[in-house]
Amino acid sequence: MELKSHWEQVYTTKSAEAVSWYQPHATLSLDLICRMAQSKATRIVDVGGGASSLVDDLLARGMTEVGVLDISSAALHVARQRLGEQAGRVRWMEGDITTIEFEKASIDIWHDRAVFHFLTNPADRAAYVAQVRRAVRPGGHVIVAAFGPDGPLQCSGLPVVRYAPDALHAEFGGAFELLEHVKEDHLTPSGLVQHFVYCHCVLH
């Protein structure tokens, strides 16, 4: 099945609260972002944010320049409907992270909780990193989370790549200075524990 069709089917056949990556609040992501945000006008993009509640919590913190990117229009629709009138405060972007066009140096904080580990093709990973280098301003922050070494081998029926912190950082290269890495034990709605690794870098 083509990738976009796969994710459209996921979000039209399951509730956003039933998918394995669901979090009532993306607490770790929110804390990392808000620590790095220099002002309420910090330009933030949540890559693969889809139906995630992170955007709700960023708006609640007073952030005014928030974007959400997802390949699935159905996922974005869920978030828009949930936010109601507040949805107008968000920049919604539908597209494939490897091909969508970003304005150069237009992002201060890039956040991705669970897209990168789906990129099993090295060419797709290289395209992703090229997108980050284009979109994020020099001195901007990049927060990417993926399944850790003992995380699942598949997610939503798709294969994934698991990473130790050093291996995840190595995918991005020397222009990205690793400031910290954090582990998270994510409890899925079905009661399973998934191990995530978060890498927080600054782009030079």
Biotite code that builds the C-alpha atoms (Angstrom):
import biotite.structure as struc

atoms = struc.array([
    struc.Atom([0.000, 0.000, 0.000], chain_id="A", res_id=1, res_name="MET", atom_name="CA", element="C"),
    struc.Atom([1.235, 3.489, -0.860], chain_id="A", res_id=2, res_name="GLU", atom_name="CA", element="C"),
    struc.Atom([2.448, 5.337, 2.243], chain_id="A", res_id=3, res_name="LEU", atom_name="CA", element="C"),
    struc.Atom([-0.104, 8.148, 2.224], chain_id="A", res_id=4, res_name="LYS", atom_name="CA", element="C"),
    struc.Atom([-2.944, 5.679, 1.714], chain_id="A", res_id=5, res_name="SER", atom_name="CA", element="C"),
    struc.Atom([-1.662, 3.632, 4.644], chain_id="A", res_id=6, res_name="HIS", atom_name="CA", element="C"),
    struc.Atom([-1.810, 6.575, 7.050], chain_id="A", res_id=7, res_name="TRP", atom_name="CA", element="C"),
    struc.Atom([-5.146, 7.804, 5.735], chain_id="A", res_id=8, res_name="GLU", atom_name="CA", element="C"),
    struc.Atom([-6.563, 4.356, 6.427], chain_id="A", res_id=9, res_name="GLN", atom_name="CA", element="C"),
    struc.Atom([-5.106, 4.343, 9.949], chain_id="A", res_id=10, res_name="VAL", atom_name="CA", element="C"),
    struc.Atom([-6.765, 7.634, 10.865], chain_id="A", res_id=11, res_name="TYR", atom_name="CA", element="C"),
    struc.Atom([-10.086, 6.826, 9.224], chain_id="A", res_id=12, res_name="THR", atom_name="CA", element="C"),
    struc.Atom([-10.442, 3.378, 10.828], chain_id="A", res_id=13, res_name="THR", atom_name="CA", element="C"),
    struc.Atom([-9.078, 4.077, 14.342], chain_id="A", res_id=14, res_name="LYS", atom_name="CA", element="C"),
    struc.Atom([-9.670, 6.830, 16.837], chain_id="A", res_id=15, res_name="SER", atom_name="CA", element="C"),
    struc.Atom([-6.685, 9.049, 17.580], chain_id="A", res_id=16, res_name="ALA", atom_name="CA", element="C"),
    struc.Atom([-6.766, 7.732, 21.168], chain_id="A", res_id=17, res_name="GLU", atom_name="CA", element="C"),
    struc.Atom([-6.434, 4.093, 20.030], chain_id="A", res_id=18, res_name="ALA", atom_name="CA", element="C"),
    struc.Atom([-3.209, 4.262, 18.003], chain_id="A", res_id=19, res_name="VAL", atom_name="CA", element="C"),
    struc.Atom([-0.130, 2.892, 19.768], chain_id="A", res_id=20, res_name="SER", atom_name="CA", element="C"),
    struc.Atom([1.749, 6.224, 19.794], chain_id="A", res_id=21, res_name="TRP", atom_name="CA", element="C"),
    struc.Atom([-1.093, 8.145, 21.468], chain_id="A", res_id=22, res_name="TYR", atom_name="CA", element="C"),
    struc.Atom([-0.201, 10.313, 24.463], chain_id="A", res_id=23, res_name="GLN", atom_name="CA", element="C"),
    struc.Atom([-2.809, 12.349, 26.366], chain_id="A", res_id=24, res_name="PRO", atom_name="CA", element="C"),
    struc.Atom([-0.051, 14.952, 26.697], chain_id="A", res_id=25, res_name="HIS", atom_name="CA", element="C"),
    struc.Atom([3.363, 14.861, 25.023], chain_id="A", res_id=26, res_name="ALA", atom_name="CA", element="C"),
    struc.Atom([4.998, 15.955, 28.274], chain_id="A", res_id=27, res_name="THR", atom_name="CA", element="C"),
    struc.Atom([8.631, 15.246, 27.427], chain_id="A", res_id=28, res_name="LEU", atom_name="CA", element="C"),
    struc.Atom([8.374, 16.873, 24.007], chain_id="A", res_id=29, res_name="SER", atom_name="CA", element="C"),
    struc.Atom([6.591, 19.894, 25.464], chain_id="A", res_id=30, res_name="LEU", atom_name="CA", element="C"),
    struc.Atom([9.217, 20.351, 28.164], chain_id="A", res_id=31, res_name="ASP", atom_name="CA", element="C"),
    struc.Atom([12.108, 20.114, 25.689], chain_id="A", res_id=32, res_name="LEU", atom_name="CA", element="C"),
    struc.Atom([10.497, 22.594, 23.298], chain_id="A", res_id=33, res_name="ILE", atom_name="CA", element="C"),
    struc.Atom([9.534, 25.119, 25.957], chain_id="A", res_id=34, res_name="CYS", atom_name="CA", element="C"),
    struc.Atom([13.026, 25.014, 27.474], chain_id="A", res_id=35, res_name="ARG", atom_name="CA", element="C"),
    struc.Atom([14.510, 25.969, 24.110], chain_id="A", res_id=36, res_name="MET", atom_name="CA", element="C"),
    struc.Atom([11.881, 28.509, 23.035], chain_id="A", res_id=37, res_name="ALA", atom_name="CA", element="C"),
    struc.Atom([13.287, 32.026, 23.317], chain_id="A", res_id=38, res_name="GLN", atom_name="CA", element="C"),
    struc.Atom([9.898, 33.730, 23.064], chain_id="A", res_id=39, res_name="SER", atom_name="CA", element="C"),
    struc.Atom([6.215, 33.063, 22.432], chain_id="A", res_id=40, res_name="LYS", atom_name="CA", element="C"),
    struc.Atom([6.947, 33.774, 18.754], chain_id="A", res_id=41, res_name="ALA", atom_name="CA", element="C"),
    struc.Atom([9.522, 30.975, 18.431], chain_id="A", res_id=42, res_name="THR", atom_name="CA", element="C"),
    struc.Atom([8.826, 29.222, 15.127], chain_id="A", res_id=43, res_name="ARG", atom_name="CA", element="C"),
    struc.Atom([8.047, 25.560, 15.863], chain_id="A", res_id=44, res_name="ILE", atom_name="CA", element="C"),
    struc.Atom([7.144, 22.697, 13.552], chain_id="A", res_id=45, res_name="VAL", atom_name="CA", element="C"),
    struc.Atom([5.832, 19.332, 14.767], chain_id="A", res_id=46, res_name="ASP", atom_name="CA", element="C"),
    struc.Atom([6.773, 16.884, 12.011], chain_id="A", res_id=47, res_name="VAL", atom_name="CA", element="C"),
    struc.Atom([4.349, 13.974, 11.793], chain_id="A", res_id=48, res_name="GLY", atom_name="CA", element="C"),
    struc.Atom([2.264, 15.756, 14.430], chain_id="A", res_id=49, res_name="GLY", atom_name="CA", element="C"),
    struc.Atom([-1.002, 14.661, 12.864], chain_id="A", res_id=50, res_name="GLY", atom_name="CA", element="C"),
    struc.Atom([-3.588, 14.204, 15.586], chain_id="A", res_id=51, res_name="ALA", atom_name="CA", element="C"),
    struc.Atom([-1.087, 14.677, 18.452], chain_id="A", res_id=52, res_name="SER", atom_name="CA", element="C"),
    struc.Atom([-2.138, 16.863, 21.382], chain_id="A", res_id=53, res_name="SER", atom_name="CA", element="C"),
    struc.Atom([1.258, 18.583, 21.433], chain_id="A", res_id=54, res_name="LEU", atom_name="CA", element="C"),
    struc.Atom([-0.126, 21.454, 19.373], chain_id="A", res_id=55, res_name="VAL", atom_name="CA", element="C"),
    struc.Atom([-2.915, 21.991, 21.935], chain_id="A", res_id=56, res_name="ASP", atom_name="CA", element="C"),
    struc.Atom([-0.405, 22.280, 24.758], chain_id="A", res_id=57, res_name="ASP", atom_name="CA", element="C"),
    struc.Atom([1.890, 24.592, 22.795], chain_id="A", res_id=58, res_name="LEU", atom_name="CA", element="C"),
    struc.Atom([-1.027, 26.930, 22.118], chain_id="A", res_id=59, res_name="LEU", atom_name="CA", element="C"),
    struc.Atom([-1.993, 26.736, 25.793], chain_id="A", res_id=60, res_name="ALA", atom_name="CA", element="C"),
    struc.Atom([1.541, 27.901, 26.637], chain_id="A", res_id=61, res_name="ARG", atom_name="CA", element="C"),
    struc.Atom([0.956, 30.959, 24.450], chain_id="A", res_id=62, res_name="GLY", atom_name="CA", element="C"),
    struc.Atom([3.074, 29.944, 21.451], chain_id="A", res_id=63, res_name="MET", atom_name="CA", element="C"),
    struc.Atom([2.009, 31.919, 18.383], chain_id="A", res_id=64, res_name="THR", atom_name="CA", element="C"),
    struc.Atom([4.076, 30.376, 15.545], chain_id="A", res_id=65, res_name="GLU", atom_name="CA", element="C"),
    struc.Atom([3.247, 26.674, 15.553], chain_id="A", res_id=66, res_name="VAL", atom_name="CA", element="C"),
    struc.Atom([3.127, 24.446, 12.488], chain_id="A", res_id=67, res_name="GLY", atom_name="CA", element="C"),
    struc.Atom([1.986, 20.828, 12.204], chain_id="A", res_id=68, res_name="VAL", atom_name="CA", element="C"),
    struc.Atom([3.072, 18.662, 9.278], chain_id="A", res_id=69, res_name="LEU", atom_name="CA", element="C"),
    struc.Atom([1.627, 15.263, 8.441], chain_id="A", res_id=70, res_name="ASP", atom_name="CA", element="C"),
    struc.Atom([1.238, 13.068, 5.388], chain_id="A", res_id=71, res_name="ILE", atom_name="CA", element="C"),
    struc.Atom([-2.347, 12.258, 6.409], chain_id="A", res_id=72, res_name="SER", atom_name="CA", element="C"),
    struc.Atom([-5.126, 14.766, 5.820], chain_id="A", res_id=73, res_name="SER", atom_name="CA", element="C"),
    struc.Atom([-7.356, 12.650, 8.089], chain_id="A", res_id=74, res_name="ALA", atom_name="CA", element="C"),
    struc.Atom([-4.909, 13.028, 10.990], chain_id="A", res_id=75, res_name="ALA", atom_name="CA", element="C"),
    struc.Atom([-4.736, 16.787, 10.519], chain_id="A", res_id=76, res_name="LEU", atom_name="CA", element="C"),
    struc.Atom([-8.526, 16.926, 10.363], chain_id="A", res_id=77, res_name="HIS", atom_name="CA", element="C"),
    struc.Atom([-8.764, 15.230, 13.765], chain_id="A", res_id=78, res_name="VAL", atom_name="CA", element="C"),
    struc.Atom([-6.529, 17.891, 15.303], chain_id="A", res_id=79, res_name="ALA", atom_name="CA", element="C"),
    struc.Atom([-8.371, 20.748, 13.597], chain_id="A", res_id=80, res_name="ARG", atom_name="CA", element="C"),
    struc.Atom([-11.728, 19.479, 14.801], chain_id="A", res_id=81, res_name="GLN", atom_name="CA", element="C"),
    struc.Atom([-10.438, 19.059, 18.337], chain_id="A", res_id=82, res_name="ARG", atom_name="CA", element="C"),
    struc.Atom([-9.016, 22.583, 18.450], chain_id="A", res_id=83, res_name="LEU", atom_name="CA", element="C"),
    struc.Atom([-12.101, 24.240, 17.004], chain_id="A", res_id=84, res_name="GLY", atom_name="CA", element="C"),
    struc.Atom([-11.647, 28.012, 16.629], chain_id="A", res_id=85, res_name="GLU", atom_name="CA", element="C"),
    struc.Atom([-8.060, 27.750, 17.870], chain_id="A", res_id=86, res_name="GLN", atom_name="CA", element="C"),
    struc.Atom([-7.137, 25.763, 14.752], chain_id="A", res_id=87, res_name="ALA", atom_name="CA", element="C"),
    struc.Atom([-6.827, 29.069, 12.930], chain_id="A", res_id=88, res_name="GLY", atom_name="CA", element="C"),
    struc.Atom([-3.752, 29.852, 15.038], chain_id="A", res_id=89, res_name="ARG", atom_name="CA", element="C"),
    struc.Atom([-1.830, 26.901, 13.554], chain_id="A", res_id=90, res_name="VAL", atom_name="CA", element="C"),
    struc.Atom([-0.053, 26.473, 10.220], chain_id="A", res_id=91, res_name="ARG", atom_name="CA", element="C"),
    struc.Atom([-1.274, 23.122, 8.890], chain_id="A", res_id=92, res_name="TRP", atom_name="CA", element="C"),
    struc.Atom([0.902, 21.362, 6.293], chain_id="A", res_id=93, res_name="MET", atom_name="CA", element="C"),
    struc.Atom([-0.052, 18.186, 4.462], chain_id="A", res_id=94, res_name="GLU", atom_name="CA", element="C"),
    struc.Atom([2.770, 16.377, 2.695], chain_id="A", res_id=95, res_name="GLY", atom_name="CA", element="C"),
    struc.Atom([5.629, 13.886, 2.686], chain_id="A", res_id=96, res_name="ASP", atom_name="CA", element="C"),
    struc.Atom([8.509, 15.037, 4.870], chain_id="A", res_id=97, res_name="ILE", atom_name="CA", element="C"),
    struc.Atom([11.064, 13.978, 2.247], chain_id="A", res_id=98, res_name="THR", atom_name="CA", element="C"),
    struc.Atom([9.592, 16.118, -0.538], chain_id="A", res_id=99, res_name="THR", atom_name="CA", element="C"),
    struc.Atom([7.514, 18.962, 0.923], chain_id="A", res_id=100, res_name="ILE", atom_name="CA", element="C"),
    struc.Atom([9.023, 22.425, 0.373], chain_id="A", res_id=101, res_name="GLU", atom_name="CA", element="C"),
    struc.Atom([10.168, 24.430, 3.379], chain_id="A", res_id=102, res_name="PHE", atom_name="CA", element="C"),
    struc.Atom([11.237, 28.038, 3.300], chain_id="A", res_id=103, res_name="GLU", atom_name="CA", element="C"),
    struc.Atom([14.949, 28.311, 4.056], chain_id="A", res_id=104, res_name="LYS", atom_name="CA", element="C"),
    struc.Atom([15.848, 29.011, 7.717], chain_id="A", res_id=105, res_name="ALA", atom_name="CA", element="C"),
    struc.Atom([12.155, 29.344, 8.584], chain_id="A", res_id=106, res_name="SER", atom_name="CA", element="C"),
    struc.Atom([12.137, 27.138, 11.703], chain_id="A", res_id=107, res_name="ILE", atom_name="CA", element="C"),
    struc.Atom([13.603, 27.740, 15.169], chain_id="A", res_id=108, res_name="ASP", atom_name="CA", element="C"),
    struc.Atom([12.633, 24.377, 16.703], chain_id="A", res_id=109, res_name="ILE", atom_name="CA", element="C"),
    struc.Atom([12.074, 21.191, 14.683], chain_id="A", res_id=110, res_name="TRP", atom_name="CA", element="C"),
    struc.Atom([10.287, 18.415, 16.573], chain_id="A", res_id=111, res_name="HIS", atom_name="CA", element="C"),
    struc.Atom([9.658, 14.853, 15.395], chain_id="A", res_id=112, res_name="ASP", atom_name="CA", element="C"),
    struc.Atom([8.534, 12.220, 17.852], chain_id="A", res_id=113, res_name="ARG", atom_name="CA", element="C"),
    struc.Atom([7.965, 9.246, 15.567], chain_id="A", res_id=114, res_name="ALA", atom_name="CA", element="C"),
    struc.Atom([8.541, 9.846, 11.853], chain_id="A", res_id=115, res_name="VAL", atom_name="CA", element="C"),
    struc.Atom([12.260, 9.305, 11.406], chain_id="A", res_id=116, res_name="PHE", atom_name="CA", element="C"),
    struc.Atom([12.239, 5.675, 12.519], chain_id="A", res_id=117, res_name="HIS", atom_name="CA", element="C"),
    struc.Atom([9.846, 4.827, 9.666], chain_id="A", res_id=118, res_name="PHE", atom_name="CA", element="C"),
    struc.Atom([12.487, 5.870, 7.119], chain_id="A", res_id=119, res_name="LEU", atom_name="CA", element="C"),
    struc.Atom([14.061, 2.483, 6.405], chain_id="A", res_id=120, res_name="THR", atom_name="CA", element="C"),
    struc.Atom([15.566, 3.595, 3.075], chain_id="A", res_id=121, res_name="ASN", atom_name="CA", element="C"),
    struc.Atom([18.901, 5.439, 3.460], chain_id="A", res_id=122, res_name="PRO", atom_name="CA", element="C"),
    struc.Atom([17.955, 7.784, 0.597], chain_id="A", res_id=123, res_name="ALA", atom_name="CA", element="C"),
    struc.Atom([14.816, 8.833, 2.461], chain_id="A", res_id=124, res_name="ASP", atom_name="CA", element="C"),
    struc.Atom([16.822, 9.483, 5.617], chain_id="A", res_id=125, res_name="ARG", atom_name="CA", element="C"),
    struc.Atom([19.271, 11.620, 3.650], chain_id="A", res_id=126, res_name="ALA", atom_name="CA", element="C"),
    struc.Atom([16.362, 13.566, 2.138], chain_id="A", res_id=127, res_name="ALA", atom_name="CA", element="C"),
    struc.Atom([14.925, 14.118, 5.620], chain_id="A", res_id=128, res_name="TYR", atom_name="CA", element="C"),
    struc.Atom([18.228, 15.461, 6.947], chain_id="A", res_id=129, res_name="VAL", atom_name="CA", element="C"),
    struc.Atom([18.522, 17.752, 3.915], chain_id="A", res_id=130, res_name="ALA", atom_name="CA", element="C"),
    struc.Atom([15.073, 19.104, 4.739], chain_id="A", res_id=131, res_name="GLN", atom_name="CA", element="C"),
    struc.Atom([16.126, 19.824, 8.319], chain_id="A", res_id=132, res_name="VAL", atom_name="CA", element="C"),
    struc.Atom([19.278, 21.606, 7.177], chain_id="A", res_id=133, res_name="ARG", atom_name="CA", element="C"),
    struc.Atom([17.255, 23.776, 4.833], chain_id="A", res_id=134, res_name="ARG", atom_name="CA", element="C"),
    struc.Atom([14.336, 24.550, 7.127], chain_id="A", res_id=135, res_name="ALA", atom_name="CA", element="C"),
    struc.Atom([16.049, 25.121, 10.476], chain_id="A", res_id=136, res_name="VAL", atom_name="CA", element="C"),
    struc.Atom([17.942, 28.374, 11.007], chain_id="A", res_id=137, res_name="ARG", atom_name="CA", element="C"),
    struc.Atom([21.596, 28.219, 12.091], chain_id="A", res_id=138, res_name="PRO", atom_name="CA", element="C"),
    struc.Atom([21.534, 27.928, 15.862], chain_id="A", res_id=139, res_name="GLY", atom_name="CA", element="C"),
    struc.Atom([18.082, 26.378, 15.762], chain_id="A", res_id=140, res_name="GLY", atom_name="CA", element="C"),
    struc.Atom([17.141, 23.268, 17.709], chain_id="A", res_id=141, res_name="HIS", atom_name="CA", element="C"),
    struc.Atom([16.280, 19.806, 16.388], chain_id="A", res_id=142, res_name="VAL", atom_name="CA", element="C"),
    struc.Atom([14.460, 17.290, 18.590], chain_id="A", res_id=143, res_name="ILE", atom_name="CA", element="C"),
    struc.Atom([14.020, 13.856, 17.028], chain_id="A", res_id=144, res_name="VAL", atom_name="CA", element="C"),
    struc.Atom([12.680, 10.792, 18.820], chain_id="A", res_id=145, res_name="ALA", atom_name="CA", element="C"),
    struc.Atom([12.768, 7.220, 17.546], chain_id="A", res_id=146, res_name="ALA", atom_name="CA", element="C"),
    struc.Atom([12.415, 3.716, 18.903], chain_id="A", res_id=147, res_name="PHE", atom_name="CA", element="C"),
    struc.Atom([15.421, 2.762, 21.006], chain_id="A", res_id=148, res_name="GLY", atom_name="CA", element="C"),
    struc.Atom([17.561, -0.379, 20.551], chain_id="A", res_id=149, res_name="PRO", atom_name="CA", element="C"),
    struc.Atom([15.030, -2.488, 22.459], chain_id="A", res_id=150, res_name="ASP", atom_name="CA", element="C"),
    struc.Atom([11.974, -0.840, 20.911], chain_id="A", res_id=151, res_name="GLY", atom_name="CA", element="C"),
    struc.Atom([9.502, -2.533, 18.534], chain_id="A", res_id=152, res_name="PRO", atom_name="CA", element="C"),
    struc.Atom([10.586, -3.872, 15.148], chain_id="A", res_id=153, res_name="LEU", atom_name="CA", element="C"),
    struc.Atom([7.354, -2.690, 13.558], chain_id="A", res_id=154, res_name="GLN", atom_name="CA", element="C"),
    struc.Atom([4.760, 0.008, 14.150], chain_id="A", res_id=155, res_name="CYS", atom_name="CA", element="C"),
    struc.Atom([1.336, 0.261, 12.540], chain_id="A", res_id=156, res_name="SER", atom_name="CA", element="C"),
    struc.Atom([2.259, -2.747, 10.409], chain_id="A", res_id=157, res_name="GLY", atom_name="CA", element="C"),
    struc.Atom([5.332, -1.009, 8.949], chain_id="A", res_id=158, res_name="LEU", atom_name="CA", element="C"),
    struc.Atom([9.006, -1.831, 9.569], chain_id="A", res_id=159, res_name="PRO", atom_name="CA", element="C"),
    struc.Atom([11.053, 0.667, 11.562], chain_id="A", res_id=160, res_name="VAL", atom_name="CA", element="C"),
    struc.Atom([14.707, 1.341, 12.329], chain_id="A", res_id=161, res_name="VAL", atom_name="CA", element="C"),
    struc.Atom([15.738, 1.271, 15.993], chain_id="A", res_id=162, res_name="ARG", atom_name="CA", element="C"),
    struc.Atom([18.462, 3.580, 17.272], chain_id="A", res_id=163, res_name="TYR", atom_name="CA", element="C"),
    struc.Atom([20.866, 4.030, 20.139], chain_id="A", res_id=164, res_name="ALA", atom_name="CA", element="C"),
    struc.Atom([21.432, 7.754, 20.799], chain_id="A", res_id=165, res_name="PRO", atom_name="CA", element="C"),
    struc.Atom([24.832, 7.840, 19.056], chain_id="A", res_id=166, res_name="ASP", atom_name="CA", element="C"),
    struc.Atom([23.461, 6.051, 16.004], chain_id="A", res_id=167, res_name="ALA", atom_name="CA", element="C"),
    struc.Atom([20.505, 8.427, 15.736], chain_id="A", res_id=168, res_name="LEU", atom_name="CA", element="C"),
    struc.Atom([22.803, 11.437, 16.030], chain_id="A", res_id=169, res_name="HIS", atom_name="CA", element="C"),
    struc.Atom([25.162, 9.961, 13.420], chain_id="A", res_id=170, res_name="ALA", atom_name="CA", element="C"),
    struc.Atom([22.371, 9.945, 10.840], chain_id="A", res_id=171, res_name="GLU", atom_name="CA", element="C"),
    struc.Atom([22.375, 13.754, 10.973], chain_id="A", res_id=172, res_name="PHE", atom_name="CA", element="C"),
    struc.Atom([26.100, 14.466, 10.823], chain_id="A", res_id=173, res_name="GLY", atom_name="CA", element="C"),
    struc.Atom([28.637, 16.860, 12.229], chain_id="A", res_id=174, res_name="GLY", atom_name="CA", element="C"),
    struc.Atom([26.631, 20.035, 11.619], chain_id="A", res_id=175, res_name="ALA", atom_name="CA", element="C"),
    struc.Atom([24.278, 18.864, 14.356], chain_id="A", res_id=176, res_name="PHE", atom_name="CA", element="C"),
    struc.Atom([25.744, 19.199, 17.850], chain_id="A", res_id=177, res_name="GLU", atom_name="CA", element="C"),
    struc.Atom([24.185, 16.711, 20.263], chain_id="A", res_id=178, res_name="LEU", atom_name="CA", element="C"),
    struc.Atom([23.249, 18.608, 23.418], chain_id="A", res_id=179, res_name="LEU", atom_name="CA", element="C"),
    struc.Atom([21.409, 15.804, 25.198], chain_id="A", res_id=180, res_name="GLU", atom_name="CA", element="C"),
    struc.Atom([19.594, 12.544, 24.770], chain_id="A", res_id=181, res_name="HIS", atom_name="CA", element="C"),
    struc.Atom([16.688, 11.310, 26.831], chain_id="A", res_id=182, res_name="VAL", atom_name="CA", element="C"),
    struc.Atom([14.997, 7.918, 27.113], chain_id="A", res_id=183, res_name="LYS", atom_name="CA", element="C"),
    struc.Atom([11.236, 7.537, 27.431], chain_id="A", res_id=184, res_name="GLU", atom_name="CA", element="C"),
    struc.Atom([9.164, 4.480, 28.290], chain_id="A", res_id=185, res_name="ASP", atom_name="CA", element="C"),
    struc.Atom([5.913, 5.051, 26.418], chain_id="A", res_id=186, res_name="HIS", atom_name="CA", element="C"),
    struc.Atom([2.849, 3.187, 27.638], chain_id="A", res_id=187, res_name="LEU", atom_name="CA", element="C"),
    struc.Atom([0.563, 2.392, 24.702], chain_id="A", res_id=188, res_name="THR", atom_name="CA", element="C"),
    struc.Atom([-3.250, 2.418, 25.015], chain_id="A", res_id=189, res_name="PRO", atom_name="CA", element="C"),
    struc.Atom([-3.127, -1.394, 24.991], chain_id="A", res_id=190, res_name="SER", atom_name="CA", element="C"),
    struc.Atom([-0.786, -1.419, 27.989], chain_id="A", res_id=191, res_name="GLY", atom_name="CA", element="C"),
    struc.Atom([2.504, -2.268, 26.247], chain_id="A", res_id=192, res_name="LEU", atom_name="CA", element="C"),
    struc.Atom([5.712, -0.355, 26.947], chain_id="A", res_id=193, res_name="VAL", atom_name="CA", element="C"),
    struc.Atom([7.673, 1.053, 23.981], chain_id="A", res_id=194, res_name="GLN", atom_name="CA", element="C"),
    struc.Atom([11.184, 2.412, 24.503], chain_id="A", res_id=195, res_name="HIS", atom_name="CA", element="C"),
    struc.Atom([11.989, 5.707, 22.781], chain_id="A", res_id=196, res_name="PHE", atom_name="CA", element="C"),
    struc.Atom([15.221, 7.682, 22.455], chain_id="A", res_id=197, res_name="VAL", atom_name="CA", element="C"),
    struc.Atom([15.091, 11.468, 22.050], chain_id="A", res_id=198, res_name="TYR", atom_name="CA", element="C"),
    struc.Atom([18.086, 13.341, 20.622], chain_id="A", res_id=199, res_name="CYS", atom_name="CA", element="C"),
    struc.Atom([18.255, 17.108, 21.039], chain_id="A", res_id=200, res_name="HIS", atom_name="CA", element="C"),
    struc.Atom([20.732, 18.866, 18.748], chain_id="A", res_id=201, res_name="CYS", atom_name="CA", element="C"),
    struc.Atom([21.583, 22.403, 17.743], chain_id="A", res_id=202, res_name="VAL", atom_name="CA", element="C"),
    struc.Atom([22.277, 23.059, 14.063], chain_id="A", res_id=203, res_name="LEU", atom_name="CA", element="C"),
    struc.Atom([25.496, 24.921, 13.283], chain_id="A", res_id=204, res_name="HIS", atom_name="CA", element="C"),
])
